[in-house]
Amino acid sequence: MAAPDSGVTRPGLSVGPTSEFSLFFRVKDGQAPPLRAALLSLQDTPGYRPGDYGMAIQTIHEARFVLFDDDTRLAFITSFDGPWDAYMEDFFTSGPTLALFDAIFGHVEGYDGLPDVAAVRAFVLDAEQTAAAYARNYGGTVKEIRKSQRVNRAFQQVLDHAQAAEILEHPALRPLLDEAAD
Amino acid sequence: MGASLELDDIQAGALYERPSPYVGVYLLLCIRDRADGRELVRRLHRIVDPASTIGTADETSLTVAFTYHGLEALGVPQTSLDSFAPEFRQGMAARAEILGDTGASGPDQWEEPLGSTDVHVAIAVLSSDEARLHTVAEKARAAHAELPGIELIWRQDCYQLATGRTSFGFKDGIGQPAVEGSGRASTNPRERPLKAGEIILGYPDETGELPPMPAPEVLGRNGTYVVFRKLHTRVAAYRSYLRARSASRAEEDVLGAKIVGRWQSGAPLALAPDHDDPELGSDPHRNNDFAFGDDPRGFKCPVGAHARRANPRDALDQEGSVDVRLHRMIRRGTSYGPMLPEGVTEDDGIDRGIIFVFAGAHLRRQFEFVKTQWLNDGIFIGAPRESDPLVGPHDDSSSFTIPQRPIRRRLQDLPPFVVTRGGEYCFAPSLSALRWLAELDT
């Protein structure tokens, strides 16, 4: 039976809607080469391939796996929209995260594998270290940023129209005209 | 599967939706004397209804639940008290900041004695029939009235308004999840019944685990956590807000439907996007048979609409970080207070609203998650500045986006339409646990 939840929430530091989420693990003896190989093949999966921008978890801004201390340690560092601690159980019952976990974290200490969700939760909480400092250079959730990019692409198309200058003269479009010059 | 759910040991009110129509009464009791407290529990044990005896939702049922301080007053050993969920141990008032119960909804503004350590025992009696309600309520009264160490500290009557709808004018109580082994079929054929452990302790939940359960097993098993909240609805403010932004009554109805996600009849926007369909709204086989996956941008039902926030169904399936089935719950909400007469937009000063009641095995990932992540916040829909347009704790700049072609409509400066009057986290134990509590000799 699962132990009573400690109730301790450690959502990390946040900037606007986004919170930092950093995990630090110890690589099992002799597991550095297969872990490197697993990370290399991860880099070849949809969302992680160079040029891809569609990770399976759509609420994270970026993700990095860093092997350090002569490949004895592994860091997983990301930024999550919302308080990640509220979503702990969700991560472990949704497909993409599970597959990722099994492929990578099988090579680090303390991971006993699924499907023991309570154990995996404890494993993650043990590995989490709250940042001492955290800053972001833009606001907004992944959803908002994607929307901004779509809107800007549309705006650039409008600017490429032969009559763009004339159309943007309308007083209601003044805020767009202000952004049209460069 | 799930046939092993011990229905004869589970309180009916912990598992099933309320009757409809309904009348009911909620009582809060304070245990001033431990021996009288245990005698009270012994008597209540004789009159609570196990799920196995309730054939239909319309039958009269009495449900009893205890707060942390109530269990303490009964002399439950500290090691056992410590084994309850931390949110339950803290109580709702202590969670107010997290829940968004601040300002006018803050515990310092709550109705007495809600939020105080005097709230020990909560009793709900619900019936589809006034006479039967009276009979059972009288049994409840008899259980406590002659015990000098038990004090009735709060009473709230509730009844379905003549319209059959909430004070805001909407049919409610639609969209309950089915639970494996409960013997009740789902009203949404697209939603598999929940694992029993999502609602009742002692059974595997959707994660495949047994939910953390209070010890000893006889106390925790077949019990569930219950949340009740008295929510005052500012109906005049709601009507005035819509009226000021509509050119006609028809437009008011549309705005209201966009805010709620259903038309007043209960017809879901997902199935009736353009106009109300009362026949659909009243058809239990159809009014919950829908999804949002075909409407990712919310042209039919806005992504920020109340009902879509409270249960996003398949809308978040592609996110990779949310499992909606971990955030379902049994709701047994009822209305209190008279209806604000049709068409009135001036506040009459009369208290009216909703007694929100939750039952589930996980206070934090069910009730608190839905309240904080989906109703109070908009991060999950990419609109951090928007909260639930109907029940969100709106600050000065709250807005609500209604997707529509060619140009979205955005409602600005939404005032709060719901004010928390108080509430508490409770535990509704099994019948065996009631016996165990009555026989404590600490």
Interface residues (C-beta under 8 A of the other chain):
Chain A: M1 A2 A3 P4 D5 S6 G7 G16 P17 M55 A56 I57 Q58 T59 I60 F80 D81 G82 P83 A86 Y87 E89 D90 F91 F92 T93 S94 G95 P96 T97 P115 D116 V117 A118 G140 T141 V142 K143 E144 K147
Chain B: D82 S83 F84 A85 P86 E87 E206 T207 G208 E209 L210 P211 P212 M213 Q318 E319 G320 S321 V322 D323 R325 L326 R364 R365 F369 T372 Q373 D377 I379 F380 I381 G382 A383 P384
